[in-house]
Amino acid sequence: METWLVTGGAGFIGANFVHYMRSNFPHVRVINLDKLTYAGHLESIQKFLDDPMHIFVKGDIGNMELVSYLLRTFEVTKIINFAAESHVDRSIEGPALFVQTNVVGTFNLLETSRQYWNALPDDMKKQFLFLHVSTDEVYGSLGQTGYFTETTKYAPNSPYSASKAASDHFVRSYYKTYGFPTIITNCSNNYGPYQYPEKLIPLMILNAIEGLELPVYGDGLNVRDWLYVQDHCEALCVVAQNGKVGEQYNIGGESEKTNLEVVEMICSLIEEVVPLTNNEFIKRKGLSIKKYSDLIRFVPDRPGHDKRYAMDISKIRNELGWSPKETFESGLRKTVNWYIENMDWCNKVTEGLYDRRRLGLLS
């Protein structure tokens, strides 16, 4: 039986990856290792908790004894490493946790995996892969033109991106030094179901529905390349099956938008689904607004806020035949509908943990 160890599989991208695997690769057993921090929730994978082909284990990638036990007991053939602290604003407030999880945790996972791989028979060694899921933020900030490629120099500008850059370098070094079979992927901004509501898109959806202010950093003209999370999951499976060991692949949605454009599109889509005249939150608050975009407020910018990210995905398209299926418009429509239909999930995962306050302000 082929068995994949998915770390961070109760977080946003990890949980969506588990959903994608169980739908598209039912013959592959998934061992799901997650520490269940504030952003990892069993509610996101509830439907698989009794699935014999999905085994959930609460634990830390830095726990070498536990990881070694899982690898040996289940004879793992691939590791897909999502486990990470991932919110830039939180990294500004408390960078130490990002170093511990993203750098030290990844190192421990690498070292434990290498020891396991060294002991495998040759035929299993050839099947094994360590796929490290990273971010475009390691490349820094672009000007008005140009794109990140796999050879772009790393220039991280936040504690989060610096910690991810460090973990990428460790992964690369294990391939170069030990011949350990690794692949690194760097993705653009993901969005879709199960994303923790501290991030831009779910935060704007929930605030708009409840008639709360929609805080836009700076002038709102920072540009991101948006990638629908299910497209990302498909790309990762393509890389895991057909990618070349030792390589790096950029994964993007080819959907550049300013933050202000994103918020305005969300407002328009919500108006279609929940017209202002039917919104009970708005009625109870007695708000006199003519459209959801009237809730937009410009707030002080994030420290070190990168101006633009944009991905060149020609390598994965030309070598592996993958390209995104969703446009930003189609993916955002699905996302808005999902959050409106799953307000209970949002309330459960944030209760007592996150009150939607602004994070990452310098004191």
Backbone hydrogen bonds in HBPLUS format (Angstrom, degrees):
<---DONOR---> <-ACCEPTOR-->    atom                        ^
c    i                          cat <-CA-CA->   ^        H-A-AA   ^      H-
h    n   atom  resd res      DA  || num        DHA   H-A  angle D-A-AA Bond
n    s   type  num  typ     dist DA aas  dist angle  dist       angle   num
A0029-ARG N   A0002-GLU O   2.94 MM  27  6.29 155.8  2.00 166.4 161.1     1
A0077-THR N   A0003-THR O   2.76 MM  74  5.51 168.2  1.77 155.4 159.2     2
A0078-LYS N   A0003-THR O   3.40 MM  75  6.78 150.9  2.49 145.9 147.8     3
A0004-TRP N   A0029-ARG O   2.88 MM  25  6.29 160.9  1.91 171.0 172.9     4
A0031-ILE N   A0004-TRP O   2.91 MM  27  6.18 169.4  1.92 155.2 158.4     5
A0005-LEU N   A0078-LYS O   2.79 MM  73  6.23 159.2  1.83 162.7 164.5     6
A0080-ILE N   A0005-LEU O   2.85 MM  75  6.22 163.0  1.88 157.4 161.9     7
A0006-VAL N   A0031-ILE O   2.81 MM  25  6.01 158.3  1.86 154.3 161.9     8
A0033-LEU N   A0006-VAL O   2.96 MM  27  6.22 155.4  2.02 145.9 153.9     9
A0007-THR N   A0080-ILE O   3.04 MM  73  6.35 159.2  2.09 152.5 159.0    10
A0082-PHE N   A0007-THR O   3.11 MM  75  5.43 145.5  2.23 128.5 134.2    11
A0008-GLY N   A0033-LEU O   2.72 MM  25  6.02 149.8  1.81 163.7 163.7    12
A0011-GLY N   A0008-GLY O   3.24 MM   3  5.65 166.7  2.26 114.9 117.8    13
A0041-HIS N   A0010-ALA O   3.00 MM  31  5.36 154.2  2.06 137.3 130.0    14
A0015-ALA N   A0011-GLY O   2.83 MM   4  5.45 154.3  1.89 135.0 142.2    15
A0016-ASN N   A0012-PHE O   3.24 MM   4  6.45 163.0  2.27 145.8 150.5    16
A0017-PHE N   A0013-ILE O   2.84 MM   4  6.06 146.1  1.95 148.0 158.5    17
A0018-VAL N   A0014-GLY O   2.96 MM   4  6.29 150.4  2.05 145.9 153.4    18
A0019-HIS N   A0015-ALA O   3.01 MM   4  6.35 159.8  2.05 150.1 155.1    19
A0020-TYR N   A0016-ASN O   2.91 MM   4  6.15 156.7  1.96 144.4 151.1    20
A0021-MET N   A0017-PHE O   2.80 MM   4  6.04 159.9  1.84 152.6 158.0    21
A0022-ARG N   A0018-VAL O   2.97 MM   4  6.13 168.9  1.98 156.0 158.3    22
A0023-SER N   A0019-HIS O   3.14 MM   4  6.26 143.2  2.28 142.0 151.3    23
A0024-ASN N   A0020-TYR O   2.90 MM   4  5.95 153.2  1.98 150.4 157.7    24
A0025-PHE N   A0021-MET O   2.66 MM   4  4.97 152.5  1.74 141.6 146.9    25
A0028-VAL N   A0025-PHE O   3.04 MM   3  5.66 167.3  2.05 122.1 126.3    26
A0030-VAL N   A0053-MET O   2.82 MM  23  6.10 169.6  1.83 153.9 155.3    27
A0055-ILE N   A0030-VAL O   2.84 MM  25  6.25 164.3  1.86 166.4 171.7    28
A0032-ASN N   A0055-ILE O   2.79 MM  23  5.92 161.1  1.82 147.6 154.3    29
A0057-VAL N   A0032-ASN O   2.75 MM  25  5.94 161.7  1.78 165.9 161.0    30
A0034-ASP N   A0057-VAL O   3.14 MM  23  6.59 156.9  2.19 158.2 165.3    31
A0059-GLY N   A0034-ASP O   2.98 MM  25  5.50 153.3  2.05 110.6 119.0    32
A0040-GLY N   A0037-THR O   3.13 MM   3  5.22 165.9  2.15 109.9 114.4    33
A0044-SER N   A0041-HIS O   3.09 MM   3  5.68 153.7  2.16 112.3 119.1    34
A0045-ILE N   A0042-LEU O   3.01 MM   3  5.37 151.1  2.09 110.3 118.8    35
A0048-PHE N   A0045-ILE O   2.96 MM   3  5.68 161.7  2.00 124.2 130.1    36
A0049-LEU N   A0046-GLN O   3.27 MM   3  5.53 170.2  2.28 113.7 116.7    37
A0051-ASP N   A0048-PHE O   3.03 MM   3  4.89 163.2  2.06 105.8 110.3    38
A0054-HIS N   A0051-ASP O   2.93 MM   3  5.34 163.4  1.96 120.5 123.3    39
A0063-ASN N   A0060-ASP O   3.02 MM   3  5.40 164.3  2.04 112.7 117.9    40
A0067-VAL N   A0063-ASN O   3.01 MM   4  6.27 173.7  2.01 162.7 164.4    41
A0068-SER N   A0064-MET O   2.92 MM   4  5.93 160.4  1.96 142.9 149.0    42
A0069-TYR N   A0065-GLU O   3.04 MM   4  6.20 155.2  2.10 142.2 148.9    43
A0070-LEU N   A0066-LEU O   2.97 MM   4  6.31 159.7  2.02 156.0 160.9    44
A0071-LEU N   A0067-VAL O   2.95 MM   4  6.16 167.4  1.96 157.0 160.1    45
A0072-ARG N   A0068-SER O   3.05 MM   4  6.18 167.0  2.07 151.5 154.7    46
A0073-THR N   A0069-TYR O   2.85 MM   4  5.82 164.1  1.87 151.0 156.5    47
A0074-PHE N   A0070-LEU O   3.08 MM   4  5.89 166.2  2.10 145.8 149.6    48
A0076-VAL N   A0071-LEU O   3.22 MM   5  5.12 152.8  2.30 133.5 141.6    49
A0129-LEU N   A0077-THR O   3.18 MM  52  6.77 130.4  2.44 135.4 149.1    50
A0079-ILE N   A0129-LEU O   2.84 MM  50  6.26 156.4  1.89 159.4 167.4    51
A0131-LEU N   A0079-ILE O   2.77 MM  52  5.98 169.8  1.78 173.6 170.9    52
A0081-ASN N   A0131-LEU O   2.84 MM  50  6.16 170.7  1.85 171.6 174.8    53
A0133-VAL N   A0081-ASN O   3.19 MM  52  5.83 165.0  2.22 143.2 146.0    54
A0091-SER N   A0087-HIS O   3.04 MM   4  6.37 148.8  2.14 150.5 160.2    55
A0091-SER N   A0088-VAL O   2.97 MM   3  5.03 117.9  2.37  96.4 112.7    56
A0092-ILE N   A0088-VAL O   3.08 MM   4  6.44 137.5  2.27 149.6 161.1    57
A0092-ILE N   A0089-ASP O   3.24 MM   3  5.26 132.8  2.48  94.9 106.9    58
A0093-GLU N   A0089-ASP O   3.33 MM   4  6.70 150.6  2.43 142.5 149.4    59
A0094-GLY N   A0090-ARG O   2.85 MM   4  6.05 155.3  1.91 152.5 159.8    60
A0098-PHE N   A0095-PRO O   3.00 MM   3  5.27 126.0  2.31 104.6 118.9    61
A0099-VAL N   A0095-PRO O   3.17 MM   4  6.56 150.2  2.26 153.5 162.1    62
A0100-GLN N   A0096-ALA O   2.99 MM   4  6.28 161.6  2.02 152.9 158.0    63
A0101-THR N   A0097-LEU O   2.96 MM   4  6.11 168.4  1.97 149.5 152.1    64
A0102-ASN N   A0098-PHE O   2.88 MM   4  5.50 144.5  2.01 135.4 145.4    65
A0103-VAL N   A0099-VAL O   3.06 MM   4  5.09 143.7  2.20 120.5 131.0    66
A0104-VAL N   A0099-VAL O   3.06 MM   5  6.51 162.1  2.10 160.9 165.9    67
A0105-GLY N   A0100-GLN O   2.85 MM   5  6.12 135.0  2.05 138.6 153.0    68
A0107-PHE N   A0103-VAL O   2.93 MM   4  6.13 157.7  1.98 148.4 155.2    69
A0108-ASN N   A0104-VAL O   2.90 MM   4  6.17 165.8  1.92 155.8 158.8    70
A0109-LEU N   A0105-GLY O   2.96 MM   4  6.19 158.3  2.01 148.8 155.0    71
A0110-LEU N   A0106-THR O   2.86 MM   4  6.04 158.3  1.91 150.2 156.1    72
A0111-GLU N   A0107-PHE O   2.88 MM   4  6.13 168.1  1.89 158.9 161.4    73
A0112-THR N   A0108-ASN O   2.96 MM   4  6.08 164.7  1.99 149.8 154.1    74
A0113-SER N   A0109-LEU O   2.96 MM   4  6.00 158.0  2.01 144.0 150.8    75
A0114-ARG N   A0110-LEU O   2.81 MM   4  6.01 152.5  1.88 150.9 158.8    76
A0115-GLN N   A0111-GLU O   3.11 MM   4  6.30 157.9  2.16 145.1 150.1    77
A0116-TYR N   A0112-THR O   3.10 MM   4  6.37 157.1  2.16 145.8 151.9    78
A0117-TRP N   A0113-SER O   2.83 MM   4  6.04 163.8  1.86 151.4 156.0    79
A0118-ASN N   A0114-ARG O   2.86 MM   4  6.02 155.7  1.92 149.7 155.7    80
A0119-ALA N   A0116-TYR O   3.13 MM   3  5.42 134.5  2.35 102.3 114.0    81
A0120-LEU N   A0117-TRP O   3.12 MM   3  5.26 158.9  2.17 106.6 113.2    82
A0124-MET N   A0121-PRO O   3.07 MM   3  5.54 123.5  2.40 111.6 124.9    83
A0125-LYS N   A0121-PRO O   2.93 MM   4  6.15 152.2  2.00 154.8 163.6    84
A0126-LYS N   A0122-ASP O   3.18 MM   4  6.38 150.6  2.27 147.4 152.6    85
A0127-GLN N   A0124-MET O   3.11 MM   3  5.16 132.9  2.34  97.6 110.2    86
A0128-PHE N   A0124-MET O   3.20 MM   4  6.35 135.9  2.41 146.4 157.4    87
A0128-PHE N   A0125-LYS O   3.26 MM   3  5.31 136.4  2.47  97.1 108.5    88
A0130-PHE N   A0181-PRO O   2.89 MM  51  6.15 150.2  1.98 153.4 163.1    89
A0183-ILE N   A0130-PHE O   3.02 MM  53  6.42 144.9  2.15 152.4 152.7    90
A0132-HIS N   A0183-ILE O   2.87 MM  51  6.21 168.0  1.89 169.5 170.0    91
A0185-THR N   A0132-HIS O   3.00 MM  53  6.34 162.2  2.03 166.1 167.0    92
A0134-SER N   A0185-THR O   2.65 MM  51  5.64 153.6  1.72 154.9 164.0    93
A0187-CYS N   A0134-SER O   3.13 MM  53  6.37 164.9  2.16 121.6 121.5    94
A0136-ASP N   A0187-CYS O   2.79 MM  51  5.42 133.4  2.01 158.5 145.1    95
A0139-TYR N   A0136-ASP O   3.09 MM   3  5.86 161.8  2.12 120.9 125.7    96
A0140-GLY N   A0137-GLU O   3.20 MM   3  5.50 161.6  2.23 108.8 114.3    97
A0155-ALA N   A0138-VAL O   2.90 MM  17  6.08 147.0  2.01 142.1 152.9    98
A0142-LEU N   A0308-ARG O   2.85 MM 166  5.05 167.3  1.87 148.9 151.1    99
A0148-PHE N   A0310-ALA O   2.77 MM 162  6.07 173.5  1.78 161.9 162.2   100
A0312-ASP N   A0148-PHE O   2.90 MM 164  5.69 157.1  1.95 160.2 156.5   101
A0152-THR N   A0149-THR O   3.10 MM   3  5.28 168.8  2.11 111.3 114.2   102
A0162-ALA N   A0158-SER O   2.87 MM   4  6.05 156.1  1.92 156.0 163.7   103
A0163-SER N   A0159-PRO O   2.99 MM   4  6.11 151.8  2.08 141.7 148.4   104
A0164-LYS N   A0160-TYR O   3.03 MM   4  6.38 153.4  2.10 151.2 159.0   105
A0165-ALA N   A0161-SER O   2.85 MM   4  6.00 153.0  1.92 143.7 151.5   106
A0166-ALA N   A0162-ALA O   3.00 MM   4  6.20 157.2  2.06 144.6 150.1   107
A0167-SER N   A0163-SER O   3.10 MM   4  6.35 155.5  2.16 140.6 146.9   108
A0168-ASP N   A0164-LYS O   2.90 MM   4  6.17 155.5  1.96 149.1 155.9   109
A0169-HIS N   A0165-ALA O   3.00 MM   4  6.30 157.7  2.05 150.3 155.8   110
A0170-PHE N   A0166-ALA O   3.04 MM   4  6.38 152.1  2.12 147.5 154.9   111
A0171-VAL N   A0167-SER O   3.00 MM   4  6.28 161.3  2.04 150.8 155.6   112
A0172-ARG N   A0168-ASP O   2.92 MM   4  6.19 167.9  1.94 157.2 160.1   113
A0173-SER N   A0169-HIS O   2.91 MM   4  6.02 156.3  1.96 143.8 150.8   114
A0174-TYR N   A0170-PHE O   3.05 MM   4  6.30 144.5  2.18 147.5 155.7   115
A0175-TYR N   A0172-ARG O   3.15 MM   3  5.35 129.0  2.43 100.0 112.8   116
A0176-LYS N   A0172-ARG O   3.03 MM   4  6.33 167.5  2.04 155.4 158.7   117
A0177-THR N   A0173-SER O   2.74 MM   4  5.67 161.6  1.77 148.9 154.2   118
A0178-TYR N   A0174-TYR O   3.11 MM   4  5.37 146.4  2.22 118.4 128.5   119
A0180-PHE N   A0174-TYR O   3.18 MM   6  5.65 152.0  2.26 141.6 133.2   120
A0179-GLY N   A0175-TYR O   2.96 MM   4  4.51 134.2  2.18 117.0 125.4   121
A0246-GLY N   A0182-THR O   2.67 MM  64  5.46 166.3  1.69 170.9 175.9   122
A0184-ILE N   A0247-GLU O   3.19 MM  63  6.65 162.5  2.22 151.0 156.0   123
A0249-TYR N   A0184-ILE O   2.92 MM  65  6.48 151.3  2.00 151.9 161.2   124
A0186-ASN N   A0249-TYR O   2.96 MM  63  6.33 155.6  2.02 147.3 152.8   125
A0251-ILE N   A0186-ASN O   2.84 MM  65  5.98 163.0  1.87 146.7 147.7   126
A0188-SER N   A0251-ILE O   3.00 MM  63  6.53 135.0  2.21 159.5 167.1   127
A0189-ASN N   A0225-ASP O   3.10 MM  36  6.09 118.7  2.49 161.0 169.6   128
A0227-LEU N   A0189-ASN O   2.71 MM  38  5.77 160.3  1.75 162.6 160.7   129
A0191-TYR N   A0227-LEU O   3.13 MM  36  6.39 133.7  2.36 149.4 150.7   130
A0229-VAL N   A0191-TYR O   2.93 MM  38  5.60 160.2  1.97 164.7 161.8   131
A0199-LYS N   A0196-TYR O   3.20 MM   3  6.39 177.5  2.20 142.3 141.6   132
A0203-LEU N   A0199-LYS O   2.99 MM   4  5.86 157.8  2.04 163.4 170.4   133
A0204-MET N   A0200-LEU O   2.93 MM   4  6.07 160.7  1.97 155.4 160.2   134
A0205-ILE N   A0201-ILE O   3.06 MM   4  6.27 160.6  2.10 153.4 158.8   135
A0206-LEU N   A0202-PRO O   3.01 MM   4  6.15 175.8  2.01 155.0 155.6   136
A0207-ASN N   A0203-LEU O   2.92 MM   4  6.00 165.2  1.95 150.5 155.5   137
A0208-ALA N   A0204-MET O   2.95 MM   4  5.90 160.4  1.99 143.3 149.1   138
A0209-ILE N   A0205-ILE O   3.05 MM   4  6.26 167.4  2.07 152.3 155.6   139
A0210-GLU N   A0206-LEU O   3.08 MM   4  6.25 153.4  2.16 146.6 153.5   140
A0212-LEU N   A0207-ASN O   2.76 MM   5  4.74 166.0  1.78 148.0 146.3   141
A0211-GLY N   A0208-ALA O   3.08 MM   3  5.06 162.6  2.12 105.4 110.3   142
A0214-LEU N   A0295-LEU O   2.89 MM  81  5.55 166.1  1.90 131.9 130.4   143
A0297-ARG N   A0214-LEU O   2.92 MM  83  5.74 164.4  1.94 137.3 136.0   144
A0216-VAL N   A0297-ARG O   2.84 MM  81  6.06 162.2  1.87 157.4 160.7   145
A0299-VAL N   A0216-VAL O   2.92 MM  83  5.89 162.9  1.95 144.8 148.5   146
A0220-GLY N   A0217-TYR O   3.00 MM   3  5.68 142.4  2.15 147.3 149.1   147
A0218-GLY N   A0299-VAL O   2.86 MM  81  5.86 137.4  2.05 161.0 170.6   148
A0260-LEU N   A0220-GLY O   2.89 MM  40  4.72 156.4  1.94 148.5 140.5   149
A0259-ASN N   A0222-ASN O   2.95 MM  37  5.92 138.1  2.13 156.7 168.6   150
A0223-VAL N   A0307-LYS O   2.79 MM  84  6.22 154.9  1.85 159.0 160.1   151
A0309-TYR N   A0223-VAL O   3.04 MM  86  6.20 142.9  2.18 131.8 142.6   152
A0224-ARG N   A0257-LYS O   3.01 MM  33  5.71 163.3  2.04 155.4 155.4   153
A0257-LYS N   A0224-ARG O   2.97 MM  33  5.71 155.6  2.03 155.3 161.4   154
A0226-TRP N   A0255-SER O   3.02 MM  29  5.25 168.3  2.04 128.2 128.4   155
A0231-ASP N   A0228-TYR O   2.94 MM   3  5.44 126.6  2.23 112.9 126.8   156
A0232-HIS N   A0228-TYR O   3.14 MM   4  6.51 153.1  2.21 149.3 157.6   157
A0233-CYS N   A0229-VAL O   2.94 MM   4  6.27 155.4  2.00 147.9 154.1   158
A0234-GLU N   A0230-GLN O   3.04 MM   4  6.26 157.4  2.09 143.8 149.2   159
A0235-ALA N   A0231-ASP O   2.98 MM   4  6.26 159.5  2.03 148.8 154.5   160
A0236-LEU N   A0232-HIS O   2.93 MM   4  6.24 155.5  1.99 153.2 159.7   161
A0237-CYS N   A0233-CYS O   3.12 MM   4  6.40 154.3  2.19 147.1 153.2   162
A0238-VAL N   A0234-GLU O   3.02 MM   4  6.33 153.8  2.09 149.6 157.2   163
A0239-VAL N   A0235-ALA O   2.91 MM   4  6.21 159.3  1.95 152.4 157.8   164
A0240-ALA N   A0236-LEU O   2.81 MM   4  5.99 161.4  1.84 148.5 154.2   165
A0241-GLN N   A0237-CYS O   3.05 MM   4  6.14 145.2  2.17 141.5 149.3   166
A0242-ASN N   A0238-VAL O   2.82 MM   4  5.81 159.9  1.86 151.5 157.9   167
A0243-GLY N   A0239-VAL O   2.74 MM   4  4.28 147.1  1.84 123.4 128.1   168
A0247-GLU N   A0244-LYS O   3.11 MM   3  5.73 152.2  2.19 142.8 143.6   169
A0262-VAL N   A0258-THR O   3.07 MM   4  6.41 157.9  2.12 152.5 158.3   170
A0263-VAL N   A0259-ASN O   3.05 MM   4  6.35 163.8  2.08 152.8 156.0   171
A0264-GLU N   A0260-LEU O   2.97 MM   4  6.15 162.5  2.00 152.5 157.5   172
A0265-MET N   A0261-GLU O   2.91 MM   4  6.10 152.7  1.98 148.2 155.6   173
A0266-ILE N   A0262-VAL O   2.97 MM   4  6.24 156.1  2.03 150.6 157.2   174
A0267-CYS N   A0263-VAL O   3.02 MM   4  6.29 158.7  2.07 148.1 153.5   175
A0268-SER N   A0264-GLU O   3.09 MM   4  6.35 154.6  2.16 144.2 150.3   176
A0269-LEU N   A0265-MET O   2.97 MM   4  6.23 160.2  2.01 151.7 156.8   177
A0270-ILE N   A0266-ILE O   2.93 MM   4  6.13 160.6  1.97 155.5 160.6   178
A0271-GLU N   A0267-CYS O   3.09 MM   4  6.26 152.5  2.17 142.5 149.8   179
A0272-GLU N   A0268-SER O   3.32 MM   4  6.66 140.2  2.49 138.4 147.7   180
A0272-GLU N   A0269-LEU O   3.11 MM   3  5.21 127.6  2.40  96.2 109.5   181
A0273-VAL N   A0269-LEU O   3.20 MM   4  6.58 150.6  2.29 145.2 152.7   182
A0274-VAL N   A0270-ILE O   2.61 MM   4  5.52 167.0  1.62 162.1 166.7   183
A0278-ASN N   A0275-PRO O   2.80 MM   3  5.39 152.9  1.87 119.6 128.4   184
A0279-ASN N   A0276-LEU O   3.17 MM   3  5.12 162.4  2.20 105.1 110.6   185
A0283-LYS N   A0279-ASN O   3.04 MM   4  6.35 159.4  2.09 149.5 155.8   186
A0284-ARG N   A0280-GLU O   2.90 MM   4  6.08 165.3  1.92 152.2 155.2   187
A0285-LYS N   A0281-PHE O   3.04 MM   4  6.22 152.9  2.12 147.2 154.4   188
A0286-GLY N   A0282-ILE O   3.00 MM   4  6.09 123.7  2.33 138.1 152.5   189
A0287-LEU N   A0282-ILE O   3.34 MM   5  5.71 155.4  2.41 152.3 155.5   190
A0286-GLY N   A0283-LYS O   3.09 MM   3  5.08 139.1  2.26  96.3 108.3   191
A0294-ASP N   A0291-LYS O   3.00 MM   3  5.69 161.7  2.04 118.3 124.3   192
A0295-LEU N   A0292-TYR O   2.96 MM   3  5.80 167.6  1.98 124.5 128.2   193
A0296-ILE N   A0293-SER O   3.16 MM   3  5.50 168.1  2.17 111.7 115.4   194
A0305-HIS N   A0302-ARG O   3.22 MM   3  5.23 136.0  2.43 139.8 129.7   195
A0317-ARG N   A0313-ILE O   3.09 MM   4  6.23 156.9  2.14 152.5 159.8   196
A0318-ASN N   A0314-SER O   2.81 MM   4  5.76 165.0  1.83 146.4 150.8   197
A0319-GLU N   A0315-LYS O   2.87 MM   4  5.78 163.1  1.90 151.0 156.5   198
A0320-LEU N   A0316-ILE O   3.03 MM   4  5.19 145.8  2.15 119.8 130.0   199
A0322-TRP N   A0316-ILE O   3.37 MM   6  5.98 167.2  2.39 129.8 127.4   200
A0321-GLY N   A0317-ARG O   3.05 MM   4  4.57 130.8  2.30 110.9 119.4   201
A0331-GLY N   A0327-THR O   2.97 MM   4  6.06 166.7  1.99 152.1 156.4   202
A0332-LEU N   A0328-PHE O   2.83 MM   4  5.79 157.4  1.89 145.8 152.4   203
A0333-ARG N   A0329-GLU O   3.08 MM   4  6.18 154.2  2.15 140.9 147.6   204
A0334-LYS N   A0330-SER O   3.18 MM   4  6.44 160.0  2.22 144.7 149.3   205
A0335-THR N   A0331-GLY O   2.97 MM   4  6.18 152.6  2.04 143.5 151.7   206
A0336-VAL N   A0332-LEU O   2.85 MM   4  6.06 167.3  1.87 158.5 160.0   207
A0337-ASN N   A0333-ARG O   3.10 MM   4  6.24 168.9  2.11 149.8 153.0   208
A0338-TRP N   A0334-LYS O   2.93 MM   4  6.12 152.7  2.01 143.7 151.6   209
A0339-TYR N   A0335-THR O   3.06 MM   4  6.34 166.6  2.08 158.0 159.4   210
A0340-ILE N   A0336-VAL O   3.08 MM   4  6.26 161.9  2.11 152.6 157.8   211
A0341-GLU N   A0337-ASN O   2.99 MM   4  6.11 149.2  2.08 145.5 153.8   212
A0342-ASN N   A0338-TRP O   2.93 MM   4  5.99 116.3  2.34 139.4 156.1   213
A0342-ASN N   A0339-TYR O   3.22 MM   3  4.97 145.5  2.35  92.7 102.7   214
A0346-CYS N   A0342-ASN O   3.33 MM   4  6.74 160.2  2.37 147.2 151.9   215
A0347-ASN N   A0343-MET O   2.94 MM   4  6.24 157.3  2.00 151.5 157.2   216
A0348-LYS N   A0344-ASP O   2.95 MM   4  6.15 158.3  1.99 150.7 156.6   217
A0349-VAL N   A0345-TRP O   3.04 MM   4  6.23 168.6  2.05 160.3 161.8   218
A0350-THR N   A0346-CYS O   3.25 MM   4  6.24 135.3  2.46 139.9 149.8   219
A0351-GLU N   A0347-ASN O   3.05 MM   4  5.73 134.7  2.26 142.5 151.0   220
A0353-LEU N   A0350-THR O   2.87 MM   3  5.15 164.9  1.89 131.0 133.6   221
A0354-TYR N   A0350-THR O   3.01 MM   4  5.08 163.5  2.04 148.2 144.5   222
